[in-house]
Amino acid sequence: MNVVRSQTFLWLLPLLGAASVLLNSYRKKRVHGLPLPPGPGFWHAAKGLVTMDSSAPWLLFTEWHKQYGPLVYMDIAQPLLITNSESIARELLEKRSSKYSSRPEAPSFDLYGWGWTTVVLPYNDRWRQHRRFYMHGFRPDVAVQWRPFQIQNARALLLNLLTSPMDHEQHVATFTASTVLSVTYGYNAASHDDPLVELVNQAMVLLMKGNEFSKVIFFTMFPFLQYLPTWLPGLGFFRDAQASRKFSRLMLDAPFEHVKKSMVCRTNLLTAFCINMIYLKADGKAQISLVSEILSRLEEDGGPYEGEETASYLMTFLLAMTMDHSIQERAQAEIDTVVGKGRLPDFDDRPSLPYVEALLRELMRWHQVIPFGIGHAVTEDDVYDGVFIPKSMLTIPWSWAIAHDESKYPDPHTFNPSRFLTPEGKLNDDDMYIIFGFGRRICPGRHLAVASLWAAIVSILAAFDIRKAKDEKGNDIEIVPIFAPGASSYVSVFVHCSSVSEHRLG
């Protein structure tokens, strides 16, 4: 357990306890005779959060949900409601979306220079404008125009894996960053050492470093922490924040140089990657991109593709294929039957590859990159099933628990794509899009993200065998995966094992 590092927060508990007592006393006067949802008391919750294993925080919440049920409430200066029920999440976040569509303040994102991103904006006019821009480029009927970029970058990924398979983690990160840059800015990245790709990757590394679950929780509940001296115990991560802000700013500004050479427009541009008043001079030869599409539509309208998630899921894919080769063989057999070995698969083949599609869905279910959904801020008092849900409460759908519900997914910790197939071998209706959120705050780039992931997975399966590394005696080296701690959880290391890809195309 990651106890020693977490215990640096213990000095804060007396102060937080006093604040919580006062806040709880105030809130309890507002419940109008209705009980708050069940959950741990202040000291029980604080001790659990401080001492939990930060690489697997869901273990703590699993224990609480067994004890308290599908709704768990706690209040450590910030009232927090976590649900592990898909039906309750849909009832609150979709059917009552007018009350549950805002976001809480995001001090940790602001501190690290990411407060501009759409995902953390409150439910207001600025967010609606962002959403309109997204819909121009990410609707299912529009997202098909990005397929050439996705296939092109998937092919580049194969070449990189063929050249240096042991550097698969770097290649996956390059694939993701290249796809984001090409779709968003029409920027064609170099296959190696591209400066903009490196800039995006560095910015993402710093963000993930500051995204440890305990930090997000503590900063959300106690935003005043950002104003304390950085030399205090437990606040050393401030030292990374300045560098993160720098790279975040560069990541916003640098790609615009590519667009500035190709378009003319004066507008207040609000997109996932930049919010600036700009004047663009151009030669009129802009490659199609999300930015150019938005700019071209602004006159008539008047008005985060989450790249790190794709990279994380691809690393988990390599892990799953290495650990169970029989699943890989079944997917490859389907590809060989439908596509053959004379070419690589493309999107036209997707409807004819149900097992590959089932594998993709199981990948999203088995180990979510974001085990806890992004919090929804309640904007009006509400009552659900006899319990009071006060205004300003932070409501979090726990996607990890929903995706590991044994009543719906038997033996949920086993990687089994067949659970998404009917007895006749056709896909069932469970598309696993719950990982992208609920209601009005569902990720607008979900169709693009899934398509990019599919393109990479089907290409790797068609081109390579993924096997365990061998020791000096030729024996398989067993895998000990390590999942990096954070509000985002991803495979950071295959300890004592490298994923070895063997060329299988004729």
C-alpha positions in Angstrom: 0.0 0.0 0.0 1.0 3.5 -0.7 0.6 4.5 3.0 3.8 6.4 3.8 3.3 9.0 1.1 -0.4 9.4 1.9 0.3 9.9 5.6 1.9 13.3 4.9 -1.7 14.6 4.9 -2.3 13.5 8.5 -1.3 16.9 9.9 -4.3 18.4 8.2 -6.9 16.2 9.8 -7.6 18.2 13.0 -8.2 21.4 11.0 -10.3 19.6 8.5 -12.3 17.8 11.2 -13.3 21.1 12.9 -14.3 22.5 9.5 -16.4 19.4 8.7 -18.2 19.5 12.1 -19.3 23.0 11.4 -20.3 22.3 7.8 -22.2 19.2 8.8 -24.1 21.0 11.5 -25.2 23.6 9.0 -26.2 21.1 6.3 -28.2 18.9 8.6 -30.5 21.8 9.3 -31.4 21.8 5.6 -32.6 18.2 5.1 -36.2 18.9 6.0 -36.6 15.7 8.0 -35.2 13.5 5.2 -32.0 11.5 5.9 -28.8 12.0 3.9 -27.6 8.9 2.0 -25.7 6.3 4.2 -22.0 6.4 4.4 -18.9 6.6 6.6 -18.5 9.4 9.2 -15.9 12.1 8.9 -13.1 10.3 10.8 -13.8 6.9 9.2 -13.8 8.5 5.7 -10.7 10.6 6.4 -8.7 7.7 7.7 -9.7 5.6 4.7 -8.7 8.2 2.2 -5.4 8.9 3.8 -4.3 5.3 4.2 -5.8 3.8 1.1 -3.7 2.2 -1.6 -3.5 5.1 -4.1 -2.8 2.7 -7.0 -6.1 0.9 -6.4 -8.5 3.4 -4.6 -11.5 1.4 -5.8 -10.7 -1.3 -3.1 -11.7 1.2 -0.4 -14.9 2.2 -2.1 -15.7 -1.5 -2.8 -15.6 -2.0 1.0 -17.8 1.0 1.6 -20.3 -0.1 -1.0 -20.6 -3.5 0.5 -21.3 -1.9 3.8 -23.6 1.0 2.8 -25.2 0.0 -0.5 -25.3 1.5 -4.0 -25.2 5.1 -2.7 -22.3 6.1 -0.4 -22.3 9.6 1.1 -19.4 11.2 2.9 -18.6 14.8 3.9 -15.1 16.0 4.5 -15.7 19.7 3.9 -17.2 18.8 0.5 -20.4 16.6 0.4 -19.7 13.7 -1.9 -22.0 11.0 -3.2 -20.7 8.0 -5.1 -22.9 5.5 -6.9 -22.0 2.1 -8.2 -25.3 1.5 -9.8 -25.8 2.1 -13.5 -29.6 2.5 -13.1 -29.2 5.1 -10.4 -26.5 6.9 -12.4 -28.9 7.1 -15.4 -31.8 8.2 -13.2 -29.9 11.1 -11.6 -27.4 12.1 -14.3 -29.6 11.6 -17.4 -33.3 11.8 -16.4 -32.6 14.6 -14.0 -29.8 16.2 -16.0 -31.0 19.7 -15.4 -29.9 19.4 -11.8 -26.8 17.2 -12.3 -24.9 18.6 -15.3 -22.5 21.1 -13.8 -19.0 20.6 -12.5 -17.3 21.5 -9.2 -14.4 23.8 -9.1 -11.2 22.0 -10.3 -8.3 23.5 -8.3 -5.9 20.7 -9.1 -6.5 21.2 -12.9 -6.1 24.9 -12.5 -2.9 24.5 -10.5 -1.4 22.3 -13.3 -2.5 24.6 -16.1 -5.5 22.6 -17.4 -8.4 24.6 -16.1 -9.2 25.6 -19.7 -10.3 22.0 -20.7 -14.0 21.5 -21.5 -14.4 18.6 -19.1 -14.0 20.7 -16.0 -16.1 23.7 -17.1 -19.3 24.4 -15.1 -22.6 24.1 -16.9 -22.8 27.6 -18.4 -22.8 29.4 -21.7 -19.1 28.9 -22.2 -19.5 25.2 -21.8 -22.4 25.2 -24.3 -20.3 27.0 -26.8 -17.5 24.4 -26.4 -20.1 21.7 -26.8 -21.4 23.2 -30.1 -17.9 23.2 -31.5 -17.4 19.6 -30.5 -20.6 18.6 -32.2 -19.5 20.1 -35.5 -16.5 17.7 -35.6 -17.4 14.7 -33.4 -21.0 13.7 -34.3 -21.1 10.1 -35.6 -22.0 11.2 -39.1 -19.2 13.7 -39.1 -16.5 11.7 -37.3 -16.1 9.4 -40.4 -14.1 12.2 -42.1 -11.3 11.6 -39.5 -10.9 7.9 -40.5 -8.0 8.5 -43.0 -6.0 10.1 -40.2 -6.8 7.3 -37.8 -5.7 4.6 -40.3 -2.6 6.6 -41.3 -1.5 6.9 -37.7 -2.3 3.2 -37.0 0.0 2.2 -40.0 2.7 4.4 -38.6 2.3 2.7 -35.2 2.9 -0.7 -36.9 6.1 0.5 -38.6 7.4 1.8 -35.3 6.5 -1.5 -33.5 8.3 -3.4 -36.3 11.4 -1.3 -36.0 11.7 -1.3 -32.2 9.0 -3.5 -30.5 10.6 -3.1 -27.1 9.7 0.6 -27.2 6.0 -0.1 -27.5 5.0 2.3 -24.7 6.7 5.3 -26.5 5.1 4.2 -29.8 1.6 4.0 -28.3 2.0 7.5 -26.9 3.2 8.8 -30.3 0.2 7.2 -32.0 -2.2 8.9 -29.6 -0.6 12.4 -29.8 -0.3 12.2 -33.5 -4.0 11.4 -33.9 -5.0 14.3 -31.7 -2.8 16.7 -33.6 -4.0 15.5 -37.0 -7.7 15.6 -36.2 -7.6 18.8 -34.2 -5.1 20.8 -36.2 -4.5 18.9 -39.5 -0.9 18.4 -38.4 0.9 15.5 -39.9 3.5 14.4 -37.3 6.8 12.8 -38.1 7.0 9.1 -37.2 9.9 9.8 -34.8 11.0 12.6 -32.6 8.3 15.0 -33.8 8.6 18.2 -31.6 4.9 18.8 -31.2 4.2 15.1 -30.4 7.0 15.3 -27.7 5.4 18.5 -26.4 2.0 16.9 -26.0 3.5 13.8 -24.4 5.5 15.9 -21.9 2.4 17.9 -21.0 0.4 14.7 -20.5 3.1 13.1 -18.3 3.1 16.1 -16.0 -0.7 16.2 -15.8 -0.8 12.5 -14.9 1.9 13.0 -12.3 -0.3 15.6 -10.6 -3.5 13.5 -11.1 -3.0 11.0 -8.2 -6.3 10.2 -6.7 -5.6 11.4 -3.2 -4.5 14.8 -4.6 -7.6 15.2 -6.7 -9.8 14.3 -3.7 -8.0 16.6 -1.2 -7.8 19.6 -3.6 -11.5 19.2 -4.6 -12.6 19.1 -0.9 -10.1 21.6 0.4 -9.2 24.1 -2.4 -7.4 26.3 0.2 -4.5 23.8 0.1 -3.2 25.5 -3.1 -2.4 28.6 -1.1 -0.3 26.9 1.6 3.5 27.0 1.6 5.0 24.3 -0.7 7.5 23.3 2.0 4.8 21.8 4.2 4.6 18.0 4.4 2.5 16.5 1.6 2.6 19.6 -0.7 5.8 18.9 -2.5 3.9 18.1 -5.8 3.5 21.9 -6.2 7.0 21.8 -7.6 5.8 20.1 -10.7 2.9 22.5 -11.2 4.9 25.3 -12.6 6.5 23.1 -15.3 3.0 21.6 -16.1 1.6 25.1 -16.6 4.4 25.9 -19.0 4.0 22.8 -21.1 0.2 23.1 -21.1 0.5 26.7 -22.5 3.0 25.6 -25.1 0.7 22.7 -26.1 -2.1 25.1 -26.6 -0.2 27.7 -28.6 2.4 25.8 -30.7 -0.1 23.8 -33.0 -1.8 27.0 -34.0 1.3 28.0 -35.9 0.3 25.2 -38.4 -3.2 26.5 -38.8 -2.1 30.2 -39.0 -0.4 29.4 -42.3 -3.5 28.1 -43.9 -6.6 30.2 -43.0 -7.9 33.7 -42.6 -10.3 34.4 -39.8 -10.9 36.8 -36.9 -13.0 35.2 -34.1 -13.2 34.3 -30.5 -12.2 30.7 -30.7 -13.3 28.3 -28.0 -12.2 24.7 -28.5 -10.7 21.9 -26.4 -7.2 23.1 -27.0 -7.3 26.9 -27.2 -9.5 29.8 -26.2 -8.0 32.9 -27.8 -8.9 36.0 -29.8 -7.0 35.3 -33.0 -6.3 36.7 -36.4 -5.2 34.1 -38.8 -3.4 34.8 -42.1 -3.2 32.0 -44.5 -2.5 30.6 -48.0 -5.9 28.9 -48.3 -4.5 25.4 -48.4 -5.5 24.2 -44.9 -5.8 20.4 -44.5 -9.2 19.5 -43.1 -9.1 19.6 -39.2 -11.3 20.2 -36.3 -10.0 23.8 -35.9 -10.4 24.6 -39.6 -13.9 23.1 -39.6 -14.9 25.2 -36.6 -13.5 28.4 -38.2 -15.2 27.7 -41.5 -18.6 27.4 -39.7 -18.3 30.3 -37.3 -19.7 32.9 -39.8 -22.9 30.9 -40.4 -23.3 29.9 -36.8 -22.3 33.0 -35.0 -20.8 31.3 -32.6 -11.0 16.8 -24.7 -10.7 14.4 -27.2 -9.0 12.5 -24.2 -5.8 11.4 -26.0 -4.2 9.9 -22.8 -7.1 7.5 -22.5 -6.5 6.0 -25.9 -2.8 5.4 -25.1 -3.7 3.9 -21.7 -6.2 1.5 -23.2 -3.7 0.4 -25.9 -1.1 -0.4 -23.2 -3.8 -2.4 -21.4 -4.6 -4.2 -24.7 -0.9 -5.2 -25.0 -1.1 -6.5 -21.4 -4.3 -8.5 -22.0 -3.0 -10.1 -25.2 0.3 -11.0 -23.6 -1.4 -12.7 -20.7 -4.0 -14.7 -22.7 -2.8 -15.7 -26.1 -5.9 -17.7 -27.0 -8.0 -14.5 -27.2 -5.4 -13.0 -29.5 -5.5 -16.1 -31.7 -9.3 -16.1 -32.0 -9.3 -12.4 -33.0 -6.5 -13.0 -35.5 -8.4 -16.0 -37.0 -11.4 -13.8 -37.5 -9.3 -11.1 -39.2 -7.6 -13.6 -41.4 -10.9 -15.1 -42.5 -12.5 -11.7 -43.3 -9.6 -9.7 -44.5 -7.0 -12.3 -45.5 -3.3 -11.7 -45.3 -2.8 -9.6 -48.4 -3.8 -6.3 -46.9 -4.4 -4.6 -43.5 -8.0 -4.1 -42.2 -9.7 -0.8 -42.6 -13.0 0.6 -41.3 -15.0 -1.1 -44.1 -14.2 -4.4 -42.4 -15.4 -3.3 -39.0 -19.0 -4.6 -39.3 -17.6 -8.1 -40.3 -15.3 -8.4 -37.3 -17.7 -8.9 -34.3 -15.1 -10.7 -32.1 -12.6 -7.8 -32.5 -15.4 -5.4 -31.6 -16.2 -7.6 -28.5 -12.5 -7.5 -27.6 -12.6 -3.7 -27.8 -15.6 -3.5 -25.5 -14.1 -5.9 -23.0 -10.9 -3.8 -23.0 -13.0 -0.8 -22.0 -14.8 -2.8 -19.3 -11.9 -4.8 -17.8 -9.8 -1.9 -16.6 -11.1 1.6 -17.0 -8.6 4.4 -17.5 -10.8 6.6 -15.3 -12.2 4.2 -12.7 -14.3 7.0 -11.2 -16.4 9.1 -13.5 -15.9 12.9 -13.5 -17.9 14.5 -10.7 -21.2 16.2 -11.4 -22.1 19.2 -9.2 -25.7 19.3 -8.0 -27.2 22.7 -8.8 -30.6 22.2 -7.0 -31.7 20.3 -3.9 -33.1 16.9 -4.8 -34.7 13.8 -3.2 -34.1 10.2 -4.5 -35.5 7.1 -3.0 -36.3 8.8 0.3 -32.9 10.4 0.8 -31.9 14.1 0.6 -29.3 15.2 -2.0 -28.4 18.8 -1.2 -27.3 21.4 -3.7 -23.6 21.7 -4.2 -23.0 18.0 -3.5 -20.5 16.3 -5.8 -22.0 13.2 -7.4 -19.6 10.7 -8.9 -20.7 7.7 -11.0 -18.3 4.9 -10.1 -17.7 3.3 -13.6 -15.3 0.7 -12.3 -17.9 -0.8 -10.0 -20.6 -0.6 -12.7 -18.3 -2.4 -15.2 -17.5 -5.1 -12.6 -21.0 -5.8 -11.4 -21.1 -9.6 -11.0 -24.8 -9.7 -11.7 -24.2 -8.4 -15.2 -20.7 -9.5 -15.8 -20.0 -12.9 -14.2 -16.3 -13.4 -13.2 -15.7 -9.7 -13.8 -12.0 -9.7 -13.2 -11.4 -12.2 -16.1 -10.7 -10.7 -19.5 -13.4 -12.4 -21.7 -14.6 -10.7 -24.9 -17.3 -13.4 -25.4 -19.5 -11.7 -22.8 -20.4 -9.2 -25.4 -21.5 -11.8 -28.0 -24.8 -13.6 -28.3 -24.8 -17.4 -28.5 -25.0 -16.9 -32.3 -21.8 -15.0 -32.3 -23.3 -11.6 -32.9 -22.7 -8.4 -30.8 -25.1 -7.7 -28.0 -26.5 -4.3 -27.2 -23.9 -3.4 -24.5 -21.5 -0.9 -26.1 -19.7 0.0 -22.8 -20.1 3.7 -23.5 -20.8 4.1 -19.8 -17.1 4.7 -19.5 -17.6 8.1 -21.3 -20.0 9.4 -18.7 -23.7 10.1 -18.4 -26.2 12.7 -19.4 -25.3 16.1 -20.9 -21.6 15.7 -19.8 -21.0 12.5 -21.7 -17.7 12.8 -23.6 -18.4 14.3 -27.0 -15.4 12.7 -28.6 -16.4 9.2 -27.6 -17.0 8.0 -31.2 -13.7 9.4 -32.4 -11.8 7.8 -29.4 -13.4 4.4 -29.9 -12.7 4.5 -33.7 -9.0 5.4 -33.1 -8.7 2.6 -30.5 -10.3 0.1 -32.9 -8.0 1.1 -35.8 -4.9 0.6 -33.6 -6.0 -2.7 -32.1 -7.2 -4.4 -35.4 -4.0 -3.3 -37.1 -1.7 -4.7 -34.4 -3.7 -8.0 -34.3 -3.4 -8.3 -38.1 0.3 -7.6 -38.2 1.9 -9.0 -35.1 1.9 -11.8 -32.5 2.2 -10.4 -29.0 4.0 -12.7 -26.7 5.8 -12.8 -23.4 9.5 -12.1 -23.3 11.9 -15.0 -22.9 14.7 -15.4 -20.4 18.2 -16.6 -21.3 17.0 -20.2 -21.1 14.1 -19.5 -23.5 11.4 -19.7 -20.9 8.5 -17.2 -20.7 9.0 -14.3 -18.3 5.9 -14.0 -16.2 4.1 -10.6 -16.2 3.7 -8.5 -13.1 1.8 -5.4 -14.2 1.9 -2.1 -12.3 -0.9 0.3 -12.7 0.1 3.9 -12.1 -1.8 5.6 -9.2 -4.1 8.4 -10.0 -7.6 9.5 -10.9 -6.6 7.9 -14.2 -5.3 4.4 -13.9 -3.1 3.0 -16.6 -0.4 0.3 -17.1 2.9 2.0 -16.4 5.2 -1.0 -16.3 5.3 -4.7 -17.2 7.7 -5.7 -14.4 10.3 -8.3 -15.5 8.6 -8.6 -18.9 8.6 -6.8 -22.2 5.8 -7.3 -24.8 7.5 -8.8 -27.8 5.8 -8.4 -31.2 6.5 -10.9 -34.0 5.7 -10.0 -37.6 2.9 -12.3 -38.9 2.1 -10.8 -42.3 3.2 -12.5 -45.5 
